[in-house]
Amino acid sequence: MPKYCVISVLIALVPMAPHAWSAEADAELQTLMEEFWQAELEASPLMATALGVAGFDHRLDAVNEPALAARVDHYDRTLGRLKAIDSERLSATNKINQGVLEWILTHERTTLASSWRYIRFTTFDGWHSGFAQVAALTQFRNDDSSRNYLTRLAQFGRYANENITLLRRGMALGYVQPCAALDGYADSISGYIADEPEQSVFFEPFAKAAAGNATFRAERVHEVKRVITSVVNPALARYREFFVTEYQAACRTSAGLSQLAGGQELYDHFVRFFTTLDTNASSVHALGLAEVKRIRAEMQTIIDELDFEGGFDDFMTHLRTDSKFYPRNAEAYLAQAAAIAKRIDGKLPEYFAYLPRNPYGIKAVPAAVAPKTTTAYYQRGAADGSRAGQYFLNLYDLKSRPLYELTALTLHEAVPGHHLQISIQQELQELPEFRRHYYFHAYGEGWGLYAEHLGEEMGMYQTPYDRFGRLVYEMWRACRLVVDTGIHAKGWSRDQAIDYMAANTALSIHNITAEVDRYMTWPGQALAYKHGELKIKALRTAAEQALGERFSLRDFHALVLTTGAVPLSVLDAAVRGWIEAAD
């Protein structure tokens, strides 16, 4: 079924209501959705800039207690208004929109109202590095946009103080990150403090704009240097001093969230939030153990195929220590990733009936955060197409970046993974704005993991080692189910989690340690991948069995991607409606 039929498929999912459809009810919901999204942009101007939404670039988020309380209150009031709209009087499409918005309001409200609001960073990201990422992608279209950026930059001191205040409140309540995960984190702060303002990441938008415009340079560069020197650097220095002298001294020795007051209930919430399913830690843990067993058997098949002399542990050691599996230098690593990406690009039309307009590029993870950051990540482009998506690769410690994993990594983070999934979602003009931008982790990360598996059919894995690398990545995500729940619900220690990952994956010890620290500081997020992937695979199997020769893989992929990011239950209904409509 072609892309333009997706909305009609969703309409078919909803049975005819006994009450007449009401244009007034639809109009009321439309107004509510627009007001909700506008309030989200107002509350997070940084998010607005990251999404490419104009009009907010001069502002910086308020994260003080009154502002956060006001946001919780707004969620409560919006949820009350949403539930007051009779769903039976909505159009079929708006029934879907109402349900998705109710899910978002309910779950986001729970997170924001909890003590988790005092956790202002993970080893994956933090308030300061997030600000730097937005600064790095800021583009000046005219003189007003440069003034807006300066206005925002001048507020950085206030923003830093508010974040530090929240972190101190968390210290008083015991809601702090684990000590074991914090080693080296101070470097991610000091890495943004430039000795000279021209070397600062916060100067980059001006450097790019001034390159071909002498007038611009004369009028603006002096001021941005002053703000970096007098506002930004001192604020980062305050944060680093606070982190080293106060926060680390107050860190917790326990690894799991459930060991904090109210932590078990909060982790239960995160399990449901990140999987978008009504499941629990015990079920997730059992699923992980089963998947680890299955994938281990597939790994052994490839080891046997290679006639390797030695056991599984010996093969893991071979992969971790043989220099032929690792890049010679950063340039070679980036070049190989680019070559893989271009090979995938050439295959996409065979597997996708609809492709996004926005392109993507490849960049290195900023050096300031690379030591504590994951192997790679995707940064979305602007919704209006004015800024391309970016596939970021971590070049820190290249001896921990095996080449046999690079194909799976590129399939996940770039194409046909996050770049297709996010760019297409941004292009769905028929969806309300909030649905074009909200990220459901199980849908998005599930698609990324499915994309790794799809690479097998696309012929992307050229050697047995590449195929083993895909299994390493799938095993990594299966181990996440075991380790995340082990840490946060079953009392596992950090060392226990590292040992389990080391015994079952070929990931380098550096990567394993970074990953475990990520799970400890970001509870539940790692559960999204496998749940989403397994759901997409199951729905594809159901469609193939029901439609037989009428099944089109290109159209199935188009349907999944043009449904937009949704809870997995909604995706299930969309695909099953597509199957019924084809019968």
DAGIGI-V365850 format. One line per field, one symbol per residue. phi: phi as a letter, one per 20 degrees, with the letter a starting at -180 (. if undefined). burial: + if it has 16 or more other C-alpha atoms within 10 Angstrom, else -. A space follows every 10 residues. Layout:
BEGIN
phi = ???
burial = ???
END
This chain:
BEGIN
phi = .fgfegffff fffdffefef fcfffffffg ffffffffff fffcgffgff enefocfedc gecegfffff ffffffffff ffffefffde fgffgfffff ffffffffff fffefffeed bcfeabffff ffffffefce ebfffffgff ffffefffff ffffffffff gfenecffgf eegnfgffef feeefcgfef ffeggffffe gdbffggfed fgfffffffe dfgfffffff ffffedfffd feefeeffee fmfffffgff gffeelcecb ffffffffff fgfffgffff ffgffelfep effffffgff dfffecffbf ffffffffff ffffgfeggf ccfbcfefeb cccegggfdg gddffabddf effenebffc eededflgfd dfffefffff gfedceffff ffffgfefff efgfffcfde ffffffffff ffffgfffme eecgffffff fgfffgfffg fffffffecc mfegffffff fffdcegfff ffffffffff ecgnffefff ffffffffff gfffffelfe fdfffffffg fefnfbgfff fgffffffff fef
burial = +-+--++-++ +++------- +---++--++ -++--++--+ ++++++++++ +++--+++++ ++++---+-- ++-++--++- -+----++++ ++++++++++ +++++-+-++ ++--+-++++ ++++++-++- +++++-++++ ----++++++ ++++++++++ ++++++++++ +--+++++++ ++--++++++ ++++--++-+ ++++++--++ -----+---+ +--++-+++- ++++++-+++ -++---++-+ ++-+++++++ --++-+++++ +++++++--+ +--++-+++- ++--++--+- -++------- -+--++--++ ----+++--+ --++-+++-+ +--+---+-- +++++--+-+ ++-+++-+++ ++++++++++ +++---++++ ++++++--++ ++++++++++ ++++++++++ ++++++++-- +-+++++-++ ++++++++++ +++++--+-+ +---++++++ ++++++++++ ++++++++++ ++++--++-- ++-++++++- ++++++++++ ++++++++++ +++-++--++ --++-+---- ++++++++++ ++++++++-+ +++++++++- ---
END
